[in-house]
Amino acid sequence: MVRSLNLVSLAAVIAVSGATAFAQMPKPITADDHVVATIDGKTVTERDIRLMLPQYNTDFRTLPPQQRAQLMRDLIAQRLLAREGRKQKVDQSPRFAAQRRTIVDTALARATVEGYLEGEGKVTEKEIQDFYKKNQNAFINEKISARHILLKSKKEAEAVLKEIKGGGDFAKLAASKSIGPSGPKGGDLGSFGRGQMVPEFEKTAFALKKGEVGGPVRTQFGYHIIKVTDRTGKEPVPVEKVVPQIRQSLIGQKLEAYIEKLRAAAKVEIKDPRFAISGE
């Protein structure tokens, strides 16, 4: 599992930092891009600006003027520093030679990911639909609204529950008897989903129907009487609303398999134990 997550992380570093932008690039990109500025006669094109953004096809109209100005300042600084580096022959130094390899390898990796995702690894609509059908439970965003009364002992909780079953007002009893911080609000906990409450509380709360009262439930806080006041989202979120999420999951899976295939065909020897990969 750790190895799988590491591979997905590697894919994310490559894909998120550049593959998304590259995948969105209009084809072909030519030198006829719109010229937005010149620096000592050298052109700065819209393409140059876009390549500094996480997503190539960002609508510039959605960017505030300050952000557009900062992009231009950054690009000007980059060009001027690069020119100065050439003057000082920094590009001929051993340090730059080492950096050049990393830069070239990163660019090649990004371009390889782009090509893979546009070809063999392209996510199809059928794959998206199949993934949704197989994993519908993952797209259920069920939430409940509830009140509770927190008491110190089981005996107290059972006595309060008896009052409620006898017609007592839940909110009023919570306000007068609960030792929890929500007591003054009638025990109102608002709306919450799975994983937000302690397991014992969650199990009972999500098993109740709207309007039902359950308990006493023991947690580290004490004994709870729970009333569910509303339930929403029991049905899966429509597929059209989770397409981007599914696409990213499938891209991650495909890239993981692709990198695994490349690793299987390569001979990798880690000489320094400090950089050993657990499980390999």
C-alpha positions as CSV (number, residue, x, y, z in Angstrom):
1,M,0.0,0.0,0.0
2,V,2.8,2.4,0.9
3,R,4.6,1.6,-2.4
4,S,1.3,2.2,-4.3
5,L,0.9,5.6,-2.6
6,N,4.4,6.5,-3.4
7,L,4.0,5.7,-7.1
8,V,0.8,7.7,-7.2
9,S,2.6,10.6,-5.5
10,L,5.3,10.4,-8.1
11,A,2.7,10.4,-10.9
12,A,1.1,13.4,-9.2
13,V,4.3,15.3,-9.1
14,I,4.8,14.7,-12.8
15,A,1.2,15.1,-13.9
16,V,-0.1,17.9,-11.7
17,S,3.0,20.1,-12.2
18,G,2.9,19.8,-15.9
19,A,0.9,17.1,-17.5
20,T,-2.4,18.7,-16.9
21,A,-1.2,21.9,-18.5
22,F,0.4,20.1,-21.4
23,A,-2.7,17.9,-22.0
24,Q,-4.8,21.1,-22.4
25,M,-2.4,22.8,-24.8
26,P,-3.9,23.6,-28.2
27,K,-2.3,21.6,-31.0
28,P,-0.1,22.5,-32.7
29,I,1.6,25.3,-30.7
30,T,3.5,27.5,-33.1
31,A,5.8,30.5,-32.9
32,D,2.9,32.6,-34.1
33,D,1.6,33.0,-30.6
34,H,0.4,36.4,-29.7
35,V,3.2,38.6,-28.6
36,V,2.5,40.3,-25.3
37,A,5.8,42.0,-24.6
38,T,9.4,42.3,-25.7
39,I,12.5,42.3,-23.5
40,D,15.5,43.9,-25.3
41,G,13.9,42.9,-28.6
42,K,13.2,39.3,-27.5
43,T,9.5,38.4,-27.7
44,V,7.3,37.2,-24.8
45,T,4.3,35.3,-26.1
46,E,1.0,34.3,-24.6
47,R,2.4,30.8,-24.7
48,D,5.3,31.8,-22.5
49,I,2.9,33.3,-19.9
50,R,0.6,30.2,-20.1
51,L,3.5,27.8,-19.5
52,M,4.0,29.5,-16.1
53,L,0.4,28.6,-15.0
54,P,-0.7,25.3,-13.5
55,Q,-3.3,24.9,-16.2
56,Y,-2.4,26.0,-19.7
57,N,-5.9,26.9,-20.9
58,T,-6.6,29.2,-17.9
59,D,-8.9,32.1,-19.0
60,F,-6.8,35.2,-18.4
61,R,-10.0,37.1,-17.8
62,T,-10.5,35.1,-14.6
63,L,-7.1,36.3,-13.2
64,P,-7.1,39.5,-11.2
65,P,-4.9,42.3,-12.7
66,Q,-2.4,41.9,-9.8
67,Q,-1.8,38.2,-10.6
68,R,-1.4,38.9,-14.3
69,A,1.1,41.7,-13.5
70,Q,3.0,39.3,-11.1
71,L,3.2,36.7,-13.9
72,M,4.8,39.3,-16.1
73,R,7.2,40.4,-13.4
74,D,8.3,36.8,-12.8
75,L,8.8,36.1,-16.5
76,I,10.8,39.3,-16.9
77,A,13.0,38.4,-13.9
78,Q,13.5,34.9,-15.3
79,R,14.6,36.2,-18.7
80,L,17.0,38.8,-17.3
81,L,18.6,36.4,-14.8
82,A,19.0,33.8,-17.5
83,R,20.6,36.4,-19.8
84,E,23.0,37.5,-17.0
85,G,23.8,33.8,-16.4
86,R,24.9,33.4,-20.0
87,K,27.1,36.5,-19.7
88,Q,28.8,35.1,-16.6
89,K,29.0,31.7,-18.4
90,V,27.0,30.1,-15.6
91,D,25.6,27.8,-18.3
92,Q,29.1,26.3,-18.7
93,S,29.5,25.5,-15.1
94,P,29.4,21.9,-13.6
95,R,26.5,23.0,-11.4
96,F,24.4,24.0,-14.4
97,A,25.4,20.8,-16.2
98,A,23.9,18.8,-13.4
99,Q,20.8,21.0,-13.2
100,R,20.4,20.8,-17.0
101,R,20.0,17.0,-16.8
102,T,17.3,17.3,-14.1
103,I,15.5,20.0,-16.1
104,V,15.7,18.0,-19.3
105,D,14.6,14.7,-17.6
106,T,11.7,16.5,-15.9
107,A,10.6,18.0,-19.2
108,L,10.9,14.6,-20.9
109,A,9.0,12.9,-18.1
110,R,6.2,15.4,-18.4
111,A,6.0,15.1,-22.2
112,T,6.0,11.3,-21.9
113,V,3.1,11.4,-19.4
114,E,1.3,13.8,-21.8
115,G,1.8,11.4,-24.7
116,Y,0.7,8.4,-22.6
117,L,-2.4,10.1,-21.4
118,E,-3.4,11.1,-24.9
119,G,-2.7,7.7,-26.3
120,E,-2.5,4.3,-24.6
121,G,-3.4,5.7,-21.2
122,K,-6.3,7.9,-22.3
123,V,-9.3,7.7,-20.0
124,T,-12.4,6.8,-21.9
125,E,-16.0,7.6,-21.1
126,K,-16.7,3.9,-20.7
127,E,-14.0,3.6,-18.1
128,I,-15.5,6.5,-16.2
129,Q,-19.0,4.9,-16.3
130,D,-17.6,1.5,-15.3
131,F,-15.6,3.0,-12.4
132,Y,-18.7,4.8,-11.1
133,K,-20.9,1.7,-11.3
134,K,-18.3,-0.4,-9.4
135,N,-17.7,2.2,-6.7
136,Q,-21.1,3.8,-6.2
137,N,-20.8,3.5,-2.4
138,A,-17.7,5.8,-2.5
139,F,-19.9,8.5,-4.0
140,I,-22.6,8.5,-1.3
141,N,-22.3,11.7,0.7
142,E,-24.8,10.8,3.4
143,K,-25.3,13.3,6.2
144,I,-27.6,13.4,9.2
145,S,-28.7,16.2,11.5
146,A,-29.0,15.2,15.2
147,R,-29.4,16.3,18.7
148,H,-28.0,14.6,21.8
149,I,-28.1,14.7,25.5
150,L,-24.8,13.9,27.3
151,L,-24.9,12.5,30.8
152,K,-22.3,11.2,33.2
153,S,-23.8,7.8,34.1
154,K,-25.9,5.1,32.4
155,K,-28.5,5.4,35.1
156,E,-29.0,9.1,34.4
157,A,-29.2,8.4,30.7
158,E,-31.8,5.7,31.1
159,A,-33.9,8.0,33.3
160,V,-33.8,10.8,30.7
161,L,-34.6,8.3,27.9
162,K,-37.6,7.2,29.8
163,E,-38.8,10.8,30.1
164,I,-38.4,11.2,26.3
165,K,-40.3,8.1,25.6
166,G,-43.0,9.3,27.9
167,G,-43.5,12.4,25.8
168,G,-40.8,14.7,27.2
169,D,-39.4,17.4,24.9
170,F,-35.9,16.4,23.7
171,A,-34.6,19.9,23.2
172,K,-35.8,21.1,26.6
173,L,-34.4,18.1,28.3
174,A,-31.0,18.6,26.6
175,A,-31.0,22.2,27.7
176,S,-31.7,21.3,31.3
177,K,-29.8,18.0,31.8
178,S,-27.0,17.7,29.2
179,I,-23.5,18.2,30.4
180,G,-22.2,18.7,26.8
181,P,-21.5,22.1,25.2
182,S,-24.5,21.7,22.9
183,G,-26.9,21.5,25.8
184,P,-27.9,25.2,25.8
185,K,-28.8,24.8,22.1
186,G,-31.1,21.9,22.8
187,G,-28.4,19.4,22.1
188,D,-28.2,20.5,18.5
189,L,-25.1,19.0,16.7
190,G,-25.9,20.4,13.3
191,S,-25.2,18.3,10.2
192,F,-22.4,15.8,9.9
193,G,-21.2,12.9,7.8
194,R,-19.5,9.6,8.5
195,G,-16.1,9.8,10.1
196,Q,-16.8,13.1,11.9
197,M,-18.0,11.6,15.2
198,V,-16.5,9.0,17.5
199,P,-17.3,5.4,16.1
200,E,-19.7,4.4,18.9
201,F,-21.8,7.6,18.4
202,E,-21.7,7.4,14.6
203,K,-22.8,3.7,14.5
204,T,-26.0,4.4,16.5
205,A,-26.7,7.8,14.9
206,F,-26.6,6.5,11.3
207,A,-28.7,3.5,12.2
208,L,-31.6,5.7,13.3
209,K,-34.3,6.9,11.0
210,K,-35.4,10.5,10.9
211,G,-37.3,11.4,14.1
212,E,-36.0,8.3,16.0
213,V,-34.3,8.4,19.4
214,G,-31.5,6.0,20.3
215,G,-29.2,5.2,23.2
216,P,-27.8,5.3,25.7
217,V,-24.5,5.1,23.8
218,R,-21.3,5.1,25.8
219,T,-18.2,7.0,24.6
220,Q,-15.2,8.5,26.3
221,F,-17.3,11.6,27.0
222,G,-20.1,9.8,28.8
223,Y,-23.5,8.4,27.9
224,H,-25.5,9.9,24.9
225,I,-29.1,9.9,24.0
226,I,-29.4,10.7,20.3
227,K,-32.2,12.0,18.2
228,V,-31.9,12.2,14.4
229,T,-33.7,15.2,13.0
230,D,-32.9,14.9,9.3
231,R,-31.1,12.7,6.8
232,T,-29.7,13.7,3.4
233,G,-27.6,12.3,0.6
234,K,-28.3,8.6,1.0
235,E,-28.3,8.1,-2.8
236,P,-25.0,8.3,-4.7
237,V,-23.9,11.6,-6.2
238,P,-24.9,11.7,-9.9
239,V,-22.0,10.6,-12.1
240,E,-21.8,13.9,-14.0
241,K,-20.9,15.7,-10.8
242,V,-17.9,13.4,-10.1
243,V,-16.5,12.9,-13.5
244,P,-13.3,15.0,-12.8
245,Q,-12.8,13.1,-9.5
246,I,-13.1,9.7,-11.3
247,R,-10.9,10.8,-14.2
248,Q,-8.1,11.8,-11.8
249,S,-8.4,8.4,-10.0
250,L,-8.2,6.6,-13.2
251,I,-5.2,8.7,-14.4
252,G,-3.5,7.8,-11.1
253,Q,-4.2,4.1,-11.6
254,K,-3.0,4.1,-15.2
255,L,0.2,6.1,-14.4
256,E,0.9,3.7,-11.5
257,A,0.6,0.7,-13.8
258,Y,2.7,2.4,-16.5
259,I,5.5,3.3,-14.1
260,E,5.4,-0.3,-12.7
261,K,5.8,-1.6,-16.2
262,L,8.8,0.6,-16.8
263,R,10.3,-0.4,-13.4
264,A,9.9,-4.0,-14.2
265,A,11.9,-3.6,-17.4
266,A,14.7,-1.6,-15.7
267,K,17.5,-2.7,-13.4
268,V,17.5,-0.4,-10.4
269,E,20.1,-0.7,-7.7
270,I,19.9,1.6,-4.7
271,K,23.5,1.8,-3.3
272,D,22.9,4.1,-0.4
273,P,20.7,2.5,2.3
274,R,19.5,5.9,3.4
275,F,17.4,6.0,0.3
276,A,16.2,2.5,0.4
277,I,12.5,2.0,-0.6
278,S,10.6,0.1,2.0
279,G,9.2,-3.2,0.6
280,E,11.5,-3.3,-2.4
